[in-house]
Amino acid sequence: MKFLFFANTDWYLYNFRLSTALRLQADGHEVVMVSPPGEFGARFARHGFRWLPLSMDRASLNPLRETGTLYQLIRLLRRERPDLVHSFTLKCAIYGALAGRVARVPAIVNAVAGMGYVFTSDSRKARLLRPLVKLLLRMTLGGSRSLLILQNPDDAQAFADAGLVDARKVRVIRSSGVNTTRFRPADNRQCNEHKRLRVLLAARLLWEKGIREFVDAARLLREQGRDVECLLAGTPDAGNPHSVPLAQVQQWSNEGLVRWLGHVEDMPALLNAVDVMALPSYYREGVPKCLIEGAASGLAIITTNLPGCREVVPRHGIDGLQVEARDAQALANRIALLDDDRQLLSRLGDHARQKALADFDERLVIQRTVDVYAELLRPRTEPEGALPLDVAE
């Protein structure tokens, strides 16, 4: 069988979906990657995958440009003739479903990780787009041979309550998974009361990820005279209107409030060199990749009790620490607590690792995703009560 993965960046496909593609490849299937041009696209060839660049601007609202993008996608699908298209992110889900129907693709899977900018922002642009996006979602998500994958129950409820999709068409798969062998606690990790505490925020540099609150918390900790190092990994996202300007990030770094690392290629090594993963996000997350990577690495997690984030830290004080959104002082207090109580720091890290193994191991996530494919690829003549076919056959 041929599977086609479609996303709005090659970076997303490479970092979040390569493992699923490798599983399908090992089972004897062909996988084609499609995204706008980027620096990660050429890497797919090393793993035996074809990558097809598509001219697409994820921030564009130009009707002529968008019509052209949709036409290109339809032509591509007609040429490739995949058995199943799996589209990721909101815009790609809409376009992939529309193009898939026109091109008569037998099965379509749409994956939306979080509600995203259109549904979470109060900006005028987002408010104007929201009714149109809702209409398009209602038109595209209900195909007879399509399913929608969401990453947390809150989003599933929100989609159903808004009438965007029939609840029977939704499958919840928590996160895109983490390689718990690659991301694991450092062999020499020790609970040292005198070691300088190192706190990391690793994410796209969007305001809604709690970037300002993290920097403000770092300032408060410095004013208290605490020897805590705050690290910021990630780069501004030029395609998102709520991206933190590069000049602002450089200013924070120059002030010594945070150590800005930019894009980090070797995340396992970085996570083994820090103690805490903080994500004070008020973005409508799916399940944040940085949190499950941090949990798998045995870090203490600090995050908000909001959809997506609370999938990783559902129990405050056990799986990690919860903090109020948009509250830098509360975040500083949580970090100070871990600075003072290294036994708690160690205990939360151990529990985070256990949760990652139980709930977010990518082998479990990939199998659940493959099960969704099998559900759609079941022959139409097969009775409803029958077991799904093995997608590897």
C-alpha positions in Angstrom: 0.0 0.0 0.0 1.0 3.6 -0.5 0.6 6.2 2.3 1.1 9.9 1.9 1.9 12.2 4.8 1.0 15.9 4.3 2.0 18.7 6.7 2.7 22.4 6.6 6.4 22.1 7.4 9.0 19.4 6.5 10.4 20.0 10.0 7.1 18.7 11.5 7.1 15.5 9.4 10.8 14.8 10.1 10.6 15.3 13.9 7.1 14.1 14.7 6.2 11.5 12.0 9.4 9.8 10.8 9.0 7.0 13.3 5.5 6.2 12.0 6.7 6.2 8.4 9.6 3.9 9.3 7.1 1.4 10.9 5.0 1.4 7.7 8.2 1.0 5.6 9.3 -2.0 7.7 5.9 -3.5 7.1 6.5 -3.3 3.4 4.5 -0.2 2.5 5.6 2.9 0.6 5.4 6.3 2.3 5.6 9.7 0.5 6.2 12.9 2.4 4.6 16.2 1.2 5.2 19.7 2.6 6.3 23.2 1.6 10.0 23.5 0.8 12.4 23.5 3.8 15.8 22.4 5.0 14.6 19.1 6.4 13.1 17.8 3.2 16.3 16.4 1.8 16.8 14.3 4.9 14.0 11.9 4.1 16.0 10.3 1.3 18.5 9.0 3.9 15.6 6.9 5.2 14.4 5.7 1.8 11.4 8.1 1.5 10.4 10.3 -1.3 9.7 13.9 -0.3 7.6 16.1 -2.6 7.7 19.9 -2.1 4.3 21.7 -2.4 4.1 25.4 -2.9 2.1 26.4 0.2 2.1 29.4 2.5 0.6 28.4 5.8 -0.1 32.0 6.7 -1.6 33.0 3.3 -5.2 34.2 3.0 -5.0 35.1 -0.7 -7.9 33.3 -2.4 -6.0 33.0 -5.7 -2.9 31.6 -4.1 -4.9 29.2 -1.9 -6.9 27.9 -4.9 -3.6 27.3 -6.7 -2.2 25.4 -3.7 -5.4 23.2 -3.6 -5.2 22.6 -7.4 -1.5 21.5 -7.0 -2.4 19.1 -4.2 -5.2 17.6 -6.2 -2.8 17.0 -9.2 -0.2 15.5 -6.9 -2.7 13.1 -5.3 -4.0 12.0 -8.7 -0.5 11.4 -9.9 0.6 9.5 -6.8 -2.7 7.6 -6.2 -2.1 6.8 -2.5 -4.3 4.4 -0.6 -4.4 6.7 2.4 -3.6 10.3 3.0 -2.7 11.4 6.6 -2.8 15.2 6.9 -1.4 17.1 10.0 -2.4 20.5 11.4 -5.6 22.4 10.8 -5.0 23.9 7.3 -3.5 20.7 5.9 -6.4 18.7 7.3 -8.9 20.9 5.4 -6.9 20.9 2.2 -6.0 17.3 2.4 -9.6 16.3 2.9 -10.8 18.5 0.1 -8.1 17.4 -2.4 -8.5 13.8 -1.3 -12.2 13.7 -2.1 -11.7 15.3 -5.5 -8.8 12.9 -6.3 -10.8 10.0 -5.0 -8.3 8.9 -2.4 -9.8 5.7 -0.7 -9.0 6.7 2.9 -8.3 10.0 4.6 -7.0 10.6 8.1 -6.8 14.1 9.5 -4.7 14.8 12.6 -5.1 18.1 14.5 -2.8 18.7 17.5 -4.4 21.4 19.5 -7.0 24.0 18.5 -4.3 26.4 17.2 -4.1 30.1 16.5 -7.5 30.5 14.8 -9.5 29.1 17.8 -7.3 30.4 20.7 -6.3 33.9 19.6 -8.5 37.0 20.3 -6.9 38.9 17.5 -9.2 40.4 14.8 -7.7 38.2 12.2 -8.4 35.0 14.1 -12.0 36.1 14.9 -12.7 36.8 11.3 -11.2 33.5 10.2 -13.0 31.4 12.8 -16.5 31.1 11.1 -14.9 30.2 7.8 -12.6 27.6 9.3 -15.6 26.1 11.2 -17.6 25.9 8.0 -14.7 24.2 6.1 -14.2 21.7 8.9 -17.8 20.8 8.9 -17.6 20.3 5.1 -14.4 18.2 5.1 -14.2 16.1 8.3 -17.3 14.0 7.7 -16.3 11.8 4.8 -17.5 8.2 4.9 -13.9 6.9 4.6 -12.2 9.4 6.9 -11.4 9.7 10.6 -10.1 12.6 12.7 -7.3 12.0 15.2 -7.1 14.4 18.2 -4.5 14.3 21.0 -6.6 14.9 24.1 -10.2 14.5 25.3 -10.7 18.2 25.7 -10.3 18.8 22.0 -12.5 15.9 21.2 -15.3 17.4 23.3 -14.7 20.9 21.8 -15.0 19.6 18.2 -18.1 17.7 19.1 -19.7 20.5 21.0 -19.1 22.9 18.1 -20.6 20.5 15.7 -17.5 20.3 13.6 -17.5 16.5 13.4 -19.5 13.5 14.4 -18.1 12.1 17.6 -18.1 8.7 16.0 -15.5 10.0 13.5 -13.0 11.0 16.3 -10.1 8.9 17.6 -8.1 10.2 20.6 -4.4 9.3 20.5 -2.5 11.1 23.2 0.6 12.8 21.6 2.7 11.8 18.7 4.8 9.7 21.0 8.4 9.7 22.2 11.3 7.3 21.7 11.8 6.2 25.3 15.1 4.5 24.4 16.6 7.6 22.8 15.1 9.9 25.5 16.0 8.5 28.8 17.4 9.7 32.1 21.2 10.3 32.2 23.2 7.4 33.6 25.0 9.6 36.0 22.0 11.6 37.2 22.4 12.4 40.9 20.4 14.3 43.5 22.9 17.0 44.4 21.6 19.7 46.8 24.5 22.1 45.8 24.3 21.7 42.1 23.0 24.7 40.1 19.4 24.1 39.1 19.0 24.3 35.3 15.5 24.9 33.9 14.6 24.5 30.2 11.8 25.8 28.0 12.0 24.1 24.6 9.3 25.1 22.1 8.5 27.3 19.1 9.0 30.8 20.3 5.3 31.9 20.4 4.0 34.2 23.1 1.2 31.7 23.9 3.8 29.1 24.9 4.5 31.3 28.0 7.8 32.7 26.8 7.3 36.1 28.5 6.2 34.4 31.7 9.3 32.2 31.7 11.6 35.2 31.1 9.8 37.2 33.8 10.2 34.2 36.2 13.9 34.1 35.5 14.1 37.8 36.3 12.3 37.3 39.6 14.5 34.4 40.6 17.6 36.5 39.8 16.2 39.3 42.0 15.8 36.8 44.8 19.5 36.0 44.5 19.0 32.4 43.4 21.6 30.7 41.3 19.2 29.2 38.8 20.0 28.9 35.1 17.1 29.4 32.7 17.6 28.0 29.2 15.4 28.7 26.1 15.6 26.4 23.1 13.7 27.0 19.9 13.5 29.7 17.2 10.9 32.3 16.2 8.1 31.0 13.9 7.9 33.4 11.0 4.7 31.8 9.8 2.8 32.5 13.0 1.5 36.0 13.8 2.2 35.5 17.5 5.8 34.7 17.1 8.3 36.3 19.5 10.5 38.7 17.5 14.1 37.7 17.2 15.3 41.0 18.5 13.4 40.5 21.7 14.9 37.0 22.2 18.4 38.4 21.7 17.7 41.3 24.1 16.7 38.8 26.9 19.8 36.8 26.1 22.0 39.9 26.3 20.5 40.9 29.6 21.5 37.5 31.0 17.9 36.5 31.9 18.0 33.4 29.8 20.5 31.5 27.8 19.1 31.2 24.3 20.2 28.0 22.5 18.3 28.5 19.2 17.5 25.3 17.3 18.9 22.3 19.1 19.7 19.2 17.0 20.6 16.8 19.8 17.7 17.1 22.2 18.5 14.0 24.3 21.9 15.4 25.2 20.4 18.7 26.2 17.7 17.1 28.3 20.3 15.0 30.1 22.1 18.3 31.0 19.1 20.0 32.7 16.9 19.3 35.7 13.5 20.8 34.9 11.3 21.2 31.8 9.0 24.2 32.1 6.2 25.0 29.7 3.8 27.6 31.1 1.7 27.5 28.0 -1.7 29.0 27.5 -1.8 27.9 23.9 -4.5 25.3 23.1 -2.0 22.4 22.9 -2.5 18.8 21.6 0.1 17.1 23.8 3.3 19.1 23.8 6.3 17.1 22.4 8.8 18.9 24.7 6.9 17.8 27.8 6.8 14.1 26.9 10.5 14.2 25.8 11.3 15.9 29.2 9.2 13.3 31.0 10.9 10.4 29.2 14.3 11.9 30.2 13.3 11.9 33.8 13.0 15.6 34.3 10.6 17.3 36.7 7.8 18.9 34.7 6.2 22.3 35.4 3.3 23.2 33.2 -0.2 24.6 33.2 -3.4 22.8 34.0 -4.8 23.3 30.5 -5.9 21.0 27.7 -2.9 19.0 26.4 -0.5 20.0 29.1 -2.6 18.3 31.8 -2.3 15.1 29.9 1.3 15.0 31.0 0.8 16.4 34.5 -2.7 15.4 35.6 -1.8 15.1 39.3 0.0 18.1 40.8 2.8 17.1 43.1 2.9 13.6 41.7 3.4 13.6 37.9 4.9 17.1 38.0 3.9 20.6 39.1 1.0 22.6 37.8 1.1 26.4 37.5 -1.5 29.0 36.7 -1.3 30.4 33.2 0.1 33.9 32.6 1.5 34.0 36.2 5.3 34.6 36.2 5.4 34.8 40.0 3.7 31.4 40.4 6.1 29.9 37.9 9.1 31.4 39.8 7.7 30.0 43.0 7.4 26.5 41.5 11.0 26.7 40.3 12.2 27.9 43.7 10.4 25.0 45.3 12.4 22.5 43.3 15.6 24.5 43.9 15.0 24.1 47.6 13.7 20.5 47.6 16.0 18.3 45.6 14.3 15.1 46.8 11.0 16.4 45.4 12.9 17.2 42.2 14.2 13.7 41.9 10.8 12.1 42.8 8.9 14.1 40.2 11.5 13.1 37.6 11.1 9.4 38.4 7.3 9.6 38.2 7.5 11.6 34.9 9.6 8.8 33.4 7.1 6.1 34.5 4.2 8.1 33.0 6.1 8.5 29.7 6.7 4.7 29.5 3.1 3.9 30.3 1.3 6.5 28.2 3.6 8.1 25.6 6.0 5.5 24.3 6.0 6.0 20.6 5.6 2.3 19.9 2.2 2.5 21.6 1.2 5.6 19.7 2.4 4.3 16.4 0.4 1.0 16.9 -2.7 3.0 17.7 -2.2 5.1 14.6 -1.7 2.0 12.4 -5.0 0.6 14.0 -6.8 3.7 12.7 -5.4 3.1 9.2 -6.5 -0.5 9.4 -10.0 0.6 10.4 -10.3 2.7 7.3 -8.7 0.3 5.0 -11.0 -2.5 6.0 -12.7 -3.8 2.8 -16.2 -2.2 2.4 -17.7 -5.7 2.2 -16.3 -6.7 5.6 -19.1 -6.9 8.2 -19.1 -4.2 10.9 -18.3 -6.5 13.8 -15.3 -8.0 12.1 -11.7 -7.4 13.3 -9.8 -4.8 11.3 -7.4 -6.1 8.7 -3.7 -6.2 9.5 -2.4 -3.1 7.7 0.9 -4.9 7.2 -0.7 -7.5 4.9 
